[in-house]
């Protein structure tokens, strides 16, 4: 992972340079070829051409390269036939004559009798961090960058090691057909530029066509910042999970406040992206922040998938549907439909908006009951999701959802005018009711009667007492 010595705190003046590189093997056997592929960029992933790169080690290997128009450099050398256990010390020096920027990387590795080492992504402070997960097998596969959590200190940082649960998740994504890179030990005292820099390395250095980003917790903060600042379109899709989007929990953080307040800039994101949230998240990571992101986002580019967990999902029963959800998102794009439902000026001037990845039919609103009814279908066993923006005047109390005959309290947020309602389910064919607690008690005794009533309303009520729409996709 290796990036940046200098980071500007303002977007107006971008200093050279951020950098990252892969070392193909960290403990090669004698006479093995060692490849180094790197990129030097600004903090937004725009390549810095003309940077002089020099490699030197105590085996008399000297290689020089000048970064190309995309900031990429490639070095390759063969390890001499030295005996095993020999220690090789090396330096990589990068210099930009135009900006007088420069940095020197110093590290060492051992020669093994038999190789078998995986590629290494170097750490942000260039101290030779080697715990990162790197599985780049083919430029023909899309690449996922996963950024883990960690914010116990006064700045953003990452997992100190790849725990078995995280490694299992990354292995699953790799076997699902992706290149996977997960930097660990990352930290961001200033701006978290490293996702963009690693993305540029994958896209430009390895010529990978599609680069995706997943960030969880503190990593979600970094991912949100990267997606709202991806002016060079490094990423093709992104996922933000359980992140602070409207302000930091640590008041004394050294990381700029703006890094934690990206929800107001979500309209800058012009790629399909998914927000995955724990329904029981609270405080600064509550789904209220995700709703704020949705409120500012461009129509048609985002969906929020809420699941029953509280912040931590790896290692829980919720991990398995989330795994499937992420794979389906990356392979199918956003794969959702937007529907606008106008209920008439006698109730409210604001339309109801629905985003779903299900096939939705018979969407009906009863002004008498203040309850929405719909049927949803989808491929059996997959995850179905519904997001609704509902004017408060249309519900009698806080939102409640009934799926078939089972009542649940959905994840939701609110502002002065609207409820933002989010819930998920396993696909088959379902009847769904959405209403307020005063219309649908949390554990009503008459759920079946209510469902029958709503179905009758959908079929027979007069146009003056209900509003329904055909299945018409629009941008949301």
Number of C-alpha atoms within 10 A of each C-alpha: 32 27 27 23 16 17 21 15 14 10 10 7 9 14 18 24 28 27 32 26 25 23 18 18 19 21 25 23 25 19 13 17 14 18 16 17 18 29 33 34 29 23 29 24 31 23 27 21 18 20 28 16 23 17 20 16 16 12 14 10 14 16 15 15 16 18 22 16 12 20 24 27 23 19 17 16 15 15 18 15 11 15 12 15 13 13 16 15 14 19 16 17 17 23 18 20 11 9 11 8 15 17 17 13 15 15 14 14 16 15 23 19 14 12 14 12 13 18 21 24 27 25 24 23 16 19 12 18 20 19 18 23 23 20 19 20 13 13 17 13 17 21 28 27 26 23 28 25 24 19 17 11 11 13 18 26 23 20 22 16 16 18 9 11 13 18 14 14 15 25 15 16 19 19 10 13 14 26 25 25 25 26 31 26 23 27 24 19 14 18 21 26 24 29 30 31 31 32 27 32 30 30 20 20 21 16 13 20 16 20 24 21 28 25 26 25 23 27 30 26 26 32 30 34 25 29 28 18 21 22 16 12 19 27 25 18 24 26 25 27 28 30 31 28 30 22 18 20 13 16 9 11 16 15 20 17 16 14 24 22 20 26 24 17 17 24 17 16 22 20 19 19 25 23 24 22 28 22 22 16 19 13 10 18 24 24 31 21 23 27 25 20 24 24 17 14 21 17 15 19 21 24 28 27 24 27 23 17 16 15 19 17 20 16 13 10 11 15 16 13 15 18 17 16 18 17 16 15 19 23 12 10 16 20 15 24 21 19 23 19 19 17 21 13 9 6 12 14 11 19 16 17 19 23 25 24 19 22 16 22 17 18 21 24 27 21 16 10 20 19 23 24 23 20 19 22 17 17 13 11 12 16 20 23 23 22 24 21 24 23 21 20 14 23 23 17 16 19 27 26 25 23 17 15 17 13 19 15 16 22 25 23 20 18 13 7 11 18 21 26 26 28 22 18 16 16 18 15 16 18 17 19 25 25 25 21 18 15 20 26 15 17 13 14 10 12 18 13 10 19 19 12 13 22 18 11 22 21 11 10 14 10 9 8 11 20 20 21 15 12 15 12 13 14 14 19
